[in-house]
Amino acid sequence: MNVLLVKPYNLSDHIQPSLGLGYLATSIRLRHKVEILDCIKERMTPRLFGLYIEKTKPQVVGIQCYTFDLYNIRKMLRSAKRIGAVTILGGPHPSAVPLETMDFFRNKLDYAFQGEAEIGFSKLIDKLAGIKDCSFEDIEGLIWRKHGDIRMNEKHFTKDIDSLGGVAWDLIKPQAYPPAQHGAFFKKFPIAPIMVTRGCPYSCTFCAGHNVSGKILRKRNVQNVISEIKMLYDDFGIREFHIVDDNFTLDKAYANSFLRTLKNMNLNISWAVPNGIRMDLLDDEILILMKETGLYLVSLGIESGSDRILNLMKKNITIDKIKSSIAMIRRHGIEIAGFFIMGYPGETKKEIKKTIDLSLELDLIRANFFIYLPFPGTESFDNLKRDGKLDDVSLKRFFFMMPTYTPEFIGRDELKGLQRKAFLKFFLRPKILIRNLMQVKSLRHFKYLSARFFRWIVMPETANL
């Protein structure tokens, strides 16, 4: 079959390859023709997408779906149905709320997957092509309709993730991506993200990652990862790697083994962990190895300047631990970017201001202040839904820079004002401003950074999205 895998257009700041689509492509490419289309990279709006598939006529359109993609995807599915394509969704949103996803798209969506989809997706495409004789009930993670009812199979998480093969990098062409990847700044270029482990055993109340990758940590064979890095280095000219795992350092023995092997390769690379790592899993030994292998920046989910809010978030960390961990990392000459959440349920204005104050106190080179979003599938979402506090939430404006939900006694304009204040107070300090300006690599890089500044700080909430 002729299969088109799509990363939909949205306001994301991160123009980076989709590893998920790369693994899906590998799962079917030996038996089917497959193409990967990154609509963010290609600046392909839903209207332009409709024109594209009118020309290319794929038989199957599979789309990666986050919650903030819903309305754009609905337009894309409408175009896909006009050419008679089979439509399939996967990713965080259908994994979190499968029934609601099928209801939202109605007859525009044929199938969806929850959890990891490589195994089930391959079976479904083979079944649609008449290659495989199996029932829908035997397809892992599948969500489908039968006699008007929505049926769904259990989520599937592959134990041996090496068995899934590698990413279809030749279809992605990572060297063609612009200097606008996760983290905004970089040391070397071009950049490719890699996944080393899957799964997260933690229970942060604002995160729904376990819906997609499960609670159990699974690790790739070290030599498998090293081979991928060497291939990207030699064949695609990649000189910086971003490890995008949720918990790269969870198994310290594994992480140390990987880093020692990487060190022995003696490649001229830099790398970072822009998705964040657990600071309570770091020690001097692993930080030394990280630095020696080219690590220059770690991102940390600090989240709040209030121990009370950290406890509500189930972060299992305190302000004192945050301060000591950051001091340890900085002793090794590694830069730190901090993630903060503003407007968490139950949070007060005083606690938000404590978060801003903490960001200024810590030795960070960068900080990102995310407005809390009630992601489906999270504990905080379930609590708000139970208490009837999600009625005013608009999924049309479901972005980190826009107040979709606000705690009691904090207005939307006020919360947005606090976010702007946090960004400006942090970055307009002369030392921080100069350090970041010195890391701008080119005029093109500066233009992408300027676009982020506009979207996060200048763009009015009434902007046409």
N, C-alpha and C positions, 0 to 999 in steps of 0.2 A: 504494500500500500504506500501511497504518497502521504507522508506525515509531516506536518508543520508544528514544531514546538515553539511556544511564544512566551516571552517575558513582556507583559503589557506596559504601555506607556503610562507614566504617572509623574508626580512631582518629586520623586526620589532624588536625593543628592548623590546617590551612589551609582555611578555608571560603571558597573563591573560585571564580569561574566557570571552566568547562573550555573553553579555546579550541579544543581538539581536537574536542570534540563540536559546538561552534559552527560550525566549518568543515565538518564532516560534514553537519550539518543543511542548510547552504547548498547543498551539492553535490546534494541530492535534493529539496529542498522545492518546486521548480517542478512536479514530477511526482507527488509523494507527500505524504501528511500526516505531519508529523514533530513530535515533542515531545521536549524535553530535561528530564530528571529528575535533579536533584542530591540524592542520598540523604543526603549529609552535611549539606547545608543544611537539608533537610526532616526530618532525624533519623529517616530511614526505614530501620530495620533490615531484614535479609532477610525476617523474618516479615511485617513491615508491607508490604514490597515485594510479597510474594506476594498479600496482600489487595488491594493497589492494582491489580495487573494482572488479578486476577480480575474487577474491576469495569470496567476500561478495555479489556481484550481486544486488545492490540496484536498485529498479525500478525508483526512482526519486533521482536526485542529485541536491541539492540546495546550492549555494555558495555565501558567503558574498563577495562583490566586492568593493574594494577601487581602486583608479586610479593606484597606484603602483603595483596592483595585475594582471593587464590585461594580461601580457604575460604568467605568470604562469597559470592563469586560462584558457587561450586558450589551453594549453597543457592538463590540467585536463579535460576540456570539450571534447577534442578529445578522451580521454580514456573512458569517460562516454558514448559517442556515440558508441564506439566499442562494449560495452556490451548492447546497446539498451536502455539506461536509458533516461528518460525525464530530460532535463536540465533547471534549473531555477537560475537566479541571482537576488540579491537585494543588497541594501546598497547605499553608497554615490555616486558611479560613475553612475550607471543606473538612480539614482534619479536626478542627475545633467544633464546628457546628454543621455536621453533614446534612441533617434534615432541612435546616434553615437555608442552607446553600442551594439545595435542589428546589426548594419552594421559591426562593428569590428569583432564580433564572427560569423556572417553569419549563416550557417546551423548547426553550433555546438550548438547554443543556441535556445531553444524552447520558453521560456518565461522569462520575467523579471518584476520586480516591482519597482515603484518609490514611495517615501514617506514611511510611516509606512506600513508594509506588513502583520501584524498578521491576520487581517480580510480577506483580499483578498487571502492570501496564503492558509488559511484554506478552503476557497470556491473552489480554484483551485484544491487542492488535492482531495477534495470530488468529484468534477466534473470528474477528471481523473479516480477516482475509481468507478464512476457510482453511487455514493451515492447521489449526489446533481444534480438536473436538473436545470441548469441556463446557460445563455449565457455568453460568454466572456465579452460582454459589461457591464454586471452586476457585474463584479469582480473588487473591488476597487483597483486602482493603477496598474492594469495589463497592461503589454506591450506584444503584440503578433503579429503574422503575419496572414494576411488574403488575399488570392489570390495574394501573392507576395508583398503586401503592409504592412507597419508597422502601427499597430493601438495602441493607448494607451489611457487608462482611467485616469481621474483626480487623482492627489495625494490624499491620504486619511490620515487624522490625527484624531485618536480616541479621542473624547472629554473626555470620562470617562476611563482613563487608568487603573483604578482598575478592570474594566470589562475584561481586557485582561488576568487576572489570574497572577500567579507568574512565576518566572523563573524555568525551569526544572533542578533544582540543582542536583538532583540524577543522571541525565544523564551527567552533567558537571564534578562533583566531584571536587569542588574547593580546597579541602584539599590536592589534589594530585599535585597542581601547584607548580612550583619551585619559589625560591626567586628572581624573575626577572620581577616583575610586574611594572606597570606604576609608574614612580618616582624613580625607581632603588633602593632606600633605604626604610627602614621600621623600625617600632619600635617593633611590635609583629608579630607573624606568627602562623598559616597560615592566608592568606589574601583573602578577597572576595570583588569584586566591587559590588556596588548597585546603582540603579537609583531611585531617589526620585521624580524628575520632568522631564518633557519633554518640549522642545520648547525654542526659543530664539528670543526676539523681536528686538535685535540689528542688526546693518547693517555693521559690520566690513567687509572691502572690500576684505580681504584675506580668509574669512571663508565661507564655503558652508553648514554649519550645518543645516540651515533652510530648505534645500532641503530634509533632512531626517526626521527632527522632527518638522518642521513648525515654525511659528513666534509667535504663541500664547502659553504662559506658561500654562501647565496643571499639576496638582499636584495629587500625590497619597494620599489616606487617611493616616493620620499619624499613626493610629493604624495598618494599613496594612503594612507599612514600618517597624514598630517596631516588628511586628510578624515575618517578614522575618528575621530581625536581630537576634531575639531570636532563630528562627529555625536554622539558620546558626551557631549560637553560640553553641546550644545544640546538634544538630544532626551531624554537620560536624567539630566541634572544631575550628571554625573560631574565631580569636582573634584580627584581625584588619580589618577595613572596609574602602574602598575607594569610596567616593561619586563621581561618574563620570558625574554628571549633567553639563550642560553648565551654568546653573544659579540657583544653589541651594539657594542662598540668595536673589533672586529677590523679592520674597514676604516675607518681614521681619516677619510679623505676623505668617505666616506658618512655617518659619524656626525656630522662637522662640518656637512655640508650639511643633514642633518635638524635639528640643533640650531639652526642659523641660521634655518631656515624656521620652526621652532617659536617662536623668539624674536620674529620679526616678527609673529606672530599676537597676541602680547601678551595671552594668556589668563591668568585668575586661577587658576592651577593649581599643584599641587605634584606631584613625581614621585620615584620611587626605583627602584633596581634590586635588589630583594630576592633574586633568584636568584643574584646574584653576577656580577662582571666580572673580567677578567684585569687584575691590577694592573700587569703589565709592558707593557700597551698604553696606559697613561694618561700624559698630559703636561699641562703648565700650560695650554696653549691649549684643550684639550678640557674640562679641569676648570673653566676660567673660563666657557665656554659652558654647561656643565651647571648651574653655580650660577646663572647669569643666567636660565636658563629654568625654574627652580623646583626643581632637584634639591636634596634635603636629606640623603639618605642613600645610601651605597653599601654593598653586602655584598661581602666578599672571602673567597675560599676560601684561607685561610691554612693550614689542615689540620694542621700539626705544628710543634713547636718543635725538631725535629731535622732537620738537613740530610740525614742518612742516610735517614730515613724519606721526606722530600720527594723524594729521588733515587729511592727504591724506587717511589714513587707516580708517577714521571715528570712531576712538576709543573713542571720546568724553571725553578725559582726557588729562591732561597736565603734564609736568615733575614735576612741583611744587606739584600737587595733588598726584602724584606717591610717592614723597618723604614724604609727610605728612602722607599718608596712611600706608606706610611701618613703619614709626616711631610709629604710633598708634598700629599696629599689634605687633611690637616687644616689646612694653611696657607691653604686656600681656604674654610675654615669649613664643610666638609661632614662630617657625622657618618659613622661607620664601624661596621658590624656585622661581626664575624669568625666564620667557620665553622671548626670544628676537628673532627678525626676521632680517636677514641680506640680502641685495640685493633686497629690495622692489623696484618696478618700480619707476623710477625718483630719487632714492636715490643716493647720492654721496659718494665717499670714506671718505670724511670729516665727513659726517653724520654717516657712519658706525663706524668710530673711536669714535664719540661722544657716540654711543651706548655702545661700549666696555668700555669707561671711566665711563659711568653711572653705568654699572654693577659692577665696582670696587668700586664705591662710596657708593652704597646702602648696607644696612645691610642684605645681603642674605647669606644663607649657600650654596646654589647651584644655578647654572644658566645653561640654555640650549640655545644654539645659533643655531637656525634653519635657514638654507638657504631658502629663499622665494621660494615657489612652486606655479605656476599658476594653482590652482585647478579648474577644470571645475565646472561651476555653481556659481563662485564667481564674484563679480563686477570687480575685477582687471583682471581676466581672460578674461571677455567680452571686457574690454577696450583694452587689448593687442591684442586680436583676431581682433577687429575692426581696429586696427592700423597696422595689419600685422606683429606683433612682436613675433609670436609664431612659426614661420617656423622652427627654429632650436631646438625647444624643443623636447627632446626624452623621451617618456613614458617608455622606457626600463630602464631608470636610474632615475626614478621619486622618489627620496628619499631626506629627509631633509639634509643629509650630502653630497649631490652631487649637484653642480651648474647645474641646468637644464635650467634656464633662468638667465640672468644677465642684470642689467641696463646698459644704454649707458656709454661708457668709462671705464667699469670695466670688465676685462677678467675673464674667468672661473677659471683659475689657481690663479689669484689674489684674487677672492672672496673666494675660498677655503682656501687660505693662511690667509685671514683675519679671517675666522672662526676658524682655528687652533690657530691663535694668541689669539683670544678671550678666547677659552677654557683654553689654557695654562696659560695665564696671570691671569685668574680668579682662577683656581684651584691650581696653584703652589705657591700661597701665603702661607707661613708656617702655619698661623692660620687656614685658610680654609682647607688646606690639612690635617692637624692633626684632625680637627673637623670631617671631612668626614671619614678619616681612622678609627676613633674611633667608627663610626657607622656601620662598616663592621661586620656582624653577624657570618660568618663562612667562611671556605675555599670555599665552594660551592658558597656562595654569592659573594665572591671576584672574582671567576672565571667568573661569569656573568658580574660583573662590568668591568673586564678586557676585555671581549668581546666587551662591549659597547665602551670602550676607543679605541680599535683597529678600530672598524667600523667608529667611528666619527672622529678620529684624525689621525690614522696611515694609514688606508687602502687607497691605491692609487686609483685615479679615474678610472684607467684602469683595476681595479680588475674585474675578471670574476664573474658576479652575477648569 
